[in-house]
Amino acid sequence: MTDLREPARARASSAKRQRLMRAAAEVVHRQGAERTTIADIARAAEVPVGNVYYYFKTKDELVAAALSEHARRLGLLTERLDRLPEPRERLKGLIEGWVGQRDLAARFGCPTGTLAAELGKRDEGGLDAEAGAVIRLLLGWVERQFREMGLPDPGDLAITLVGAYQGMSLLANALREPQIMEREGARLLAWLDALPGG
């Protein structure tokens, strides 16, 4: 006989895991990986600390979960932007989204970029490569937009655009000036408008 409660338990377990992943992404962004504890994430997710170990055995697994959550959010964003008919409009939507997060960026930096910089200082763990993989997802999507516009060197253009975002978010954070995101975002939009292509 099949236990009819099993699917409900599986859904509840999956929802709790997702809640922990979202909490890990938020807390690690605000505090950094080194300062974040499992208890911090449990508290943010409203999950007893002991329950966290059922899903994630170590803090590094939670940091990896935070990176997975960043990748998931990026996927949702690019999926939404892909509904726009023109690649230039998609890229403009991306920039506008970055500027829309200016206050958060000024306080904590880019969620993935700051984490990648922090993890890159470690000698072990391999999480730096996972952070790099999330950034590569963004670079790949941006490169596809430039390629669709028919521009030469779409990979280089993607590096220019994503590098500009990382730079403006770093400066906004270091100087605690969200206006940097606005000014640099406007420059990027003007740059996109000046590029040839469809």
C-alpha positions as CSV (number, residue, x, y, z in Angstrom):
1,M,0.0,0.0,0.0
2,T,1.3,3.4,-0.9
3,D,1.6,6.2,1.7
4,L,-0.4,9.1,0.3
5,R,1.5,11.5,2.6
6,E,4.8,10.8,0.9
7,P,4.4,13.4,-2.0
8,A,3.3,16.0,0.5
9,R,6.4,15.3,2.6
10,A,8.7,15.4,-0.5
11,R,7.1,18.8,-1.5
12,A,7.6,20.2,2.1
13,S,11.2,18.9,2.1
14,S,11.9,20.5,-1.3
15,A,10.3,23.8,-0.1
16,K,12.5,23.8,3.0
17,R,15.6,23.2,0.9
18,Q,14.6,26.1,-1.4
19,R,14.0,28.3,1.6
20,L,17.5,27.5,2.9
21,M,19.0,28.2,-0.5
22,R,17.3,31.6,-0.8
23,A,18.4,32.4,2.8
24,A,21.9,31.3,2.1
25,A,22.1,33.6,-1.0
26,E,20.7,36.6,1.0
27,V,22.8,36.1,4.1
28,V,26.1,35.3,2.3
29,H,25.6,38.4,0.1
30,R,25.1,40.6,3.1
31,Q,27.8,39.1,5.4
32,G,30.2,37.3,3.1
33,A,30.9,33.6,3.2
34,E,33.5,33.7,6.0
35,R,31.4,35.7,8.5
36,T,28.2,33.7,7.8
37,T,27.4,30.8,10.1
38,I,25.0,27.9,9.6
39,A,22.9,29.4,12.4
40,D,22.6,32.7,10.6
41,I,21.2,30.9,7.5
42,A,18.9,28.8,9.7
43,R,17.6,31.9,11.4
44,A,17.0,33.7,8.1
45,A,15.2,30.7,6.7
46,E,13.2,30.2,9.9
47,V,14.4,26.6,10.2
48,P,15.8,25.0,13.3
49,V,19.6,24.8,13.1
50,G,19.6,21.0,13.5
51,N,17.3,20.7,10.5
52,V,19.8,22.4,8.2
53,Y,22.2,19.5,8.5
54,Y,19.6,17.2,6.9
55,Y,20.0,19.2,3.7
56,F,23.5,20.7,3.9
57,K,26.3,19.0,5.9
58,T,28.8,21.9,5.9
59,K,28.9,25.7,5.5
60,D,30.6,25.2,2.2
61,E,27.6,23.2,0.9
62,L,25.4,26.2,1.9
63,V,27.7,28.6,0.1
64,A,27.5,26.3,-3.0
65,A,23.7,26.4,-2.5
66,A,23.8,30.2,-2.5
67,L,25.7,30.1,-5.8
68,S,23.1,27.8,-7.2
69,E,20.4,30.2,-6.1
70,H,22.3,33.1,-7.8
71,A,22.4,30.9,-11.0
72,R,18.6,30.2,-10.6
73,R,17.8,33.9,-10.3
74,L,20.0,34.7,-13.3
75,G,18.2,32.1,-15.3
76,L,14.8,33.6,-14.3
77,L,16.0,37.1,-15.3
78,T,17.4,36.1,-18.6
79,E,14.3,34.0,-19.4
80,R,12.2,37.1,-18.8
81,L,14.5,39.2,-20.9
82,D,14.5,36.7,-23.7
83,R,10.8,37.5,-24.2
84,L,11.8,40.9,-25.5
85,P,12.0,40.8,-29.3
86,E,15.4,42.5,-29.9
87,P,18.8,41.6,-28.4
88,R,19.6,45.3,-27.9
89,E,16.4,45.7,-25.8
90,R,17.3,42.6,-23.8
91,L,20.7,44.0,-23.0
92,K,19.2,47.3,-22.0
93,G,16.7,45.5,-19.8
94,L,19.7,43.8,-18.1
95,I,21.4,47.1,-17.5
96,E,18.2,48.7,-16.2
97,G,17.8,45.7,-13.8
98,W,21.4,46.3,-12.5
99,V,20.6,50.0,-12.0
100,G,17.4,49.0,-10.2
101,Q,19.5,47.2,-7.6
102,R,21.7,50.2,-7.0
103,D,20.9,50.6,-3.3
104,L,21.6,46.9,-2.7
105,A,24.8,47.1,-4.7
106,A,26.0,50.2,-2.9
107,R,25.5,48.4,0.4
108,F,26.8,44.9,-0.4
109,G,28.2,44.8,-4.0
110,C,27.3,42.4,-6.7
111,P,26.0,39.2,-5.1
112,T,28.1,36.9,-7.3
113,G,31.0,39.2,-8.0
114,T,31.8,39.9,-4.3
115,L,31.4,36.3,-3.4
116,A,33.7,35.2,-6.3
117,A,36.3,37.7,-5.1
118,E,36.1,36.4,-1.5
119,L,36.2,32.7,-2.6
120,G,39.1,33.4,-4.9
121,K,41.2,34.2,-1.8
122,R,40.8,30.7,-0.5
123,D,43.4,28.0,-1.1
124,E,41.0,25.1,-1.2
125,G,37.4,24.1,-1.7
126,G,36.8,24.8,-5.4
127,L,33.9,27.2,-4.6
128,D,35.8,29.9,-6.5
129,A,35.3,27.9,-9.7
130,E,31.6,27.5,-8.9
131,A,31.3,31.3,-8.5
132,G,33.1,31.7,-11.8
133,A,30.6,29.4,-13.5
134,V,27.7,31.6,-12.5
135,I,29.5,34.6,-14.0
136,R,30.2,32.6,-17.1
137,L,26.5,32.0,-17.4
138,L,25.9,35.7,-17.5
139,L,28.8,36.2,-20.0
140,G,27.4,33.5,-22.2
141,W,23.9,35.1,-22.3
142,V,25.3,38.6,-23.0
143,E,27.6,37.2,-25.7
144,R,24.6,35.5,-27.4
145,Q,22.8,38.9,-27.5
146,F,25.8,40.6,-29.2
147,R,26.1,37.7,-31.6
148,E,22.5,38.0,-32.5
149,M,23.1,41.7,-33.2
150,G,25.7,40.5,-35.8
151,L,28.6,42.3,-34.1
152,P,32.2,41.1,-34.4
153,D,33.9,39.8,-31.3
154,P,30.7,39.2,-29.2
155,G,32.7,37.6,-26.5
156,D,34.9,40.6,-26.0
157,L,31.8,42.9,-26.0
158,A,30.3,40.6,-23.3
159,I,33.4,41.0,-21.2
160,T,33.2,44.8,-21.6
161,L,29.6,44.9,-20.5
162,V,29.8,42.5,-17.6
163,G,33.2,44.0,-16.6
164,A,31.6,47.5,-16.5
165,Y,28.8,46.2,-14.3
166,Q,31.3,44.6,-11.9
167,G,33.3,47.8,-11.8
168,M,30.4,50.1,-11.2
169,S,29.0,47.8,-8.5
170,L,32.4,47.6,-6.8
171,L,32.8,51.4,-6.9
172,A,29.2,52.0,-5.7
173,N,29.9,49.6,-2.8
174,A,33.3,50.9,-1.9
175,L,32.1,54.5,-2.0
176,R,28.6,53.8,-0.7
177,E,27.2,55.8,-3.7
178,P,24.3,54.2,-5.5
179,Q,24.4,57.2,-8.0
180,I,27.5,55.6,-9.5
181,M,25.2,52.8,-10.7
182,E,22.8,55.3,-12.3
183,R,25.5,57.3,-14.0
184,E,27.4,54.3,-15.3
185,G,24.2,52.5,-16.3
186,A,23.3,55.6,-18.4
187,R,26.7,55.4,-20.1
188,L,26.2,51.7,-20.9
189,L,22.8,52.4,-22.3
190,A,24.2,55.1,-24.6
191,W,27.1,52.8,-25.6
192,L,24.6,50.1,-26.6
193,D,22.5,52.6,-28.6
194,A,25.7,53.7,-30.5
195,L,26.6,50.1,-31.5
196,P,25.6,49.0,-35.0
197,G,23.6,45.9,-35.5
198,G,20.1,44.6,-35.2
